[in-house]
Amino acid sequence: LNWKTDHPVWVEQWLLYDEKLEALEKLVEEQLKKGNIIETNSPWNSPVFVIKKPNKDKWRLLQDLRQINDVIEDMGSLNQEFFSPTMLPQNWNLAVIDIKDCFFQIPLHPDDAPRFAFSIPVINREAPRKRYHWKVLPQGMKNSPTICQWYVSSLLAPVRAAAKEAIIFHYMDDVLVYASDNDMHAGVLDLTITALVAAGFELQEEKIQRMTPWKYLGLEITKRTIVPQKLAINTNIKTLADVHQLCGSLNWVRLWLGLSNEDSAPLFDLLKRGEELSSPRTLTPEARTALERVQHLMSTRQASRYRPDLPFKFII
């Protein structure tokens, strides 16, 4: 990573109580056992917090790295062009691979790692607080997606070169493999899995999608058609963290729904003002109208995979 300053950035940890503090301590202990974090006395610090995963009774560990991101030089965007689902030929064989905890399989440079430090809050200062820093790519660091995209691409490059008639598309930790016949598809899928596992990535066999419908980047793909996935949209917005979660979900389907920046502006405007992620937020009337439009489009939009047997291609 290239840094704009070597002067330590310290953002004080805010207090967490009861259920959230207990969840944080358990998640930190898990990461410590996995070797993803290490105890530290780094002069850098950024706050950590937890949120519940959508529709699950599990917690997710997050770190507010906004001020750290301000002093990191930008590495650029993920892709010059985004995946177009209509390029998938009808009836070709597909498989979708989900790489588990992709960021956590990619090590940070030892010189960078101490700058991603955090502290565990202690109620009433009953004991010295414990401090850790990440040894792997942290979620929330602005260059983590770009690094992940580049790293996975470098692993898949030999497979793409060996199987030029198949197509392998990936977006960070989601890999789509498709080919025109069963034998070719099975061979390319095996090569792809072998390359990822050899690099240390953990793949869950039960999460490799081999049968229709395939779910990929907010889309549901069948042998012939593509529709947006049915998202559980949370309209009970209470905090800035809730808005981040909502807008993150919408980002996957915004292109497929034909939503312009103007259409989604009332929702993304709620992200403005650099406050703590626990700061209060409510949906404005304009934001509610935008969400209603999203829900309508999700129930009506559909595209078709193209037919390679036709003597022409017509794309709008």
N, C-alpha and C positions, 0 to 999 in steps of 0.2 A: 504494500500500500504506500502511496505517496501522501505525505502529510504537509499541511500548510503551516504548521507550527509544531515545535517540540515542547512548548510550554504546557504543563499538565492541565487538563480540564477536569474540574471537580464539580459535580452536581450532587447536592445532598440527597440522601435517600429519605423518602417520605415514610411516615408511619403506616404500618399495616397491623390489623388487629384480628384476634380470634381465628376464624375459619381461614381467612386469606393468608395470615402469617403461618398457620400450620401447614397449609397447602404449599406455600413457598418453601418452607424448610424441607418438606418431603421431596419436592421437585429438585431442589439443590442437592440433596443427598443422592438422588438418582443420577444426576449429572456427574457428581463427584465419583461415584462408583464406576461409571462408564468411562471415566478418564477425559471427559470433555471440558472440565474446569479444574483448577488447581488453586490452593490457598495462595494468597498474595499480600504484599504490603505496597502495592502500586500506588503512586500519587494521583492516579486517575480514578474517577468514579462516576457511574451513571446509575440512576434509580432502576430497580426491578419491581415488578408487580405480577399479579396473576389474574387471569380471566377464565371463566368457564367456557369450555368448548361448546359450540352450537349443538343443541339437542343431546348433550351428553352430560353425565355427572362427573366429568373429569376436568382438571385444571390445566392451564397452559402457562408456562413461564415466559414472560416477556421482559425486555429491557428497553428503557426509553433512551435511545442513542441519538436523539436529534442534535444535541450540542456536540457530540463526537462527530457526527456526519458533517457538521458545518466546517470541521477542520481537516476533512479527508478530501483529496482531489477526486473528482468524478471520473469513473472509468468508462462511462458511456452507457447506452441502452443495450438491452438484451439482444434484440434482432432488428435488422433493417426493415424486414417485412414480417407480418404476422401470418400464421397458419390460415389457409383458406380451406374450409371443410369440403367445398364443392369440387376440389381437385381429386377427391377420392373416387376412383372408378367403382361403379356399381358391381357388387358381388365379389370384389377382391377380398381376400382373407385379411383380417385385422387382428391385432393384439395390442393391448395397452399395459405397459409396465409402470408401476408406481415405485419409485426408489424411496425407501423409508429413511427419514431424517437425513436427507441429502446434504444439507449444510454441515451437519455434525460429522460427516465422513471426510471433510476437506480441512486440513490443518491450517491454522494461522501461522504466519512467519513469527518466530520467537521474539523478534524485535517489536512486532505489532501487538502481540497478545496481551501484555500488561495494560494496554490502553483501553481494553474492554473489561475493566474491573467493576465490581459491584459489592455492596455491603448488605448483610442481612440485618434488618432492624431489630432492636432489642427493646422491649417495653420497660420503661422506667430505668433504663440503663442498668439492669440487674447484673449484666456481665459484659465483658468486652465483646463488641460485635465481630462476627466472623466476616472475612473478606476473601473474595475469589476473583479470578479472571478466566476468560474463555481461552481454550487451546485450539478451538475449531471455529469455523465461520459462525459468527453470532447472527441470529435472526434480528432484523431491525437495522443492521449495518447496510448502508445504501449500496455498497458494491458487492454484497454477498450474492444477490441474484445473477449479476453479470459474471462473477467468478465461477459460480456453479454452472452456468450455461456454457462457459468456455471449457471448463474442466470435463463435463460430461461429453461435450462435442469432441474433445480430443480423444476420449476413450472410444467413441463410436466411429471415428474416422476410418480406422482399419476395416471395420465391419462394412461400412458403406462402400469402401474401395473393393472389397471382396464380393459384394453382392449388389452390383450396379443396377440390376433389373428390378430390385426391390426398392422400397422407399422407407427410410427411417426418419421420422420427425421427432424432435424433442423440444420441450419447453421446461427448462430446469430439471425437475425430478419426475416429469411425466414423459414417457417415451412411447411413441406410436410406431408400430411395425406393420407394414402391409405389403402383400405380394399377390401375383395373379393366380398362383396355384398352390395346392396344399403342401406339396413337397418342398417347394422353394420357401414358402412361408415358415414351415417348421424348421428348416435349416437356418434361415436368417434369424429367427427368434432365438434358437439355441446359441448362435454366435453372439447375439446381443446380450443375452443373459450371462454367458460365460465371461464376456469382456467386463461387464459391470461387477460381477461377483469377484473376479480376479483383482479388481481395483479396491476391494474392501467394502463395496456397497452391500447393504442388506436388502434383499428382495423377499417379499412374502408371497409364496406360491399361491395362496388363496386370493391374493389381491391382483394377480395377473389376469386381466380380462381377456378371455379367449372366445367368448360367445357373445352374440348380439343380445341386447343392445349394449354397445360400448359407451362408456362415459369418459369424456376427454375435454379438458379446458372449458368446462361449463356447457358442453354439448352432449346430446344423446344421439349416437349414430347407430343406424340399422343398416341392413344390406343395401337399401335404396335411398333412405331419407336421413336428414339431419334436423333435429329440433333442439331448442335450448333446454337444458336440464331444468326440472322443477326445483327452484330454490326456495328454501324456507326463509322468507324475508322477515327479519325482526323489525316490527314497527314500534316496539316498546323501547324507544331510545331514551337513555337516561344519562349517559356519559360520553365523553369524546372517544373513549375506547369502543363503545358501541357503534359510533359513526364510522370509525376506521374499519370495523368488521363488516358493516353494511356496504360501504363503498368498495372494499376489497372483493366482496362477493359479486357486486355489480360489474366490476371491471372485467370479469371473465366473460360476461354475456353482452356487454354494452355494444360491441362491434356487431355481433350477430343480430341484435335487436334493431339496429339502425338508429341508435340514440346519438344525437349530436351532443357536443359540449354544452350547448345552450339548454338542451332537454334535461341534462343531468346536473347542471350548475346548482340548482337549489339544494341538492343533496351534498355535493362536494363543497359548497360554501360553508357548510356546518363544520368543516375541518379547519377553517381559518381561525386565527388567533392562537399563538404559541403557548398554550396552557398545558397543565398536567393532564394526562390521559384520564384521570379520574374526575376532571372538571365536568360540571353538569351541562347537558345538552337536551333539547327537545326538538321535535320535528315542527318546522314552520308549516303554515297552510300550503305554501308553494312546494315544499319538500313532500308533503303528503300527496299532492297532485302528481308530482313526478313519479312517486312510487306506484300510484294507481296506473299510470301510463306503462310503467315497466311490467306490472302484473298482466295488463291487457296484452302487450306485445308478446310476452312469454307464452301466452295461451293460443296465439294465432300464427306465429312465425314458423315457417318450415322451408327447408331447401332440399334439393335432390342431389345425390351423388351423380357424377356425369357418366354417360354411357359411352365407353370406348369403341363400341361397334358402329356408332353412327358415323356417317361420312363427313360430318362437320362438327364444329364446336361453336357455340354461341353463348357468350358470357356477358352479363350485365353487371 
